[in-house]
């Protein structure tokens, strides 16, 4: 069973990806900052599907309870991380909108 997909992004890599988004070809090829966010969200969705599959197996009478609890915990952690990142992005947007021109 695979764990939560991790994407390590250094500040310099994020800044470089953000700068490349303006070229247009990065956004369509899945590269850059938007592509990294999309891959991370797809990983969260996949983790949720794995947790659902483990739970359905346990409901059907099979599976291991420890594996079910682990899968559900991973999905919960992934969702909490996604919500925290979303909150930070919204806060950053609001901060930028409040900047004087």
Buried (B, 14 or more C-beta within 10 A) or exposed (E): EEEBEEEEEEEEEEEEBBEBBEEEEBBEEEBBBBBBBEEBBEBBBBBBEBBEEBBEBBEEEEBEEEBBBBBBEBBEEBBEEBEEBEEEEEEEEEEEEEEEE
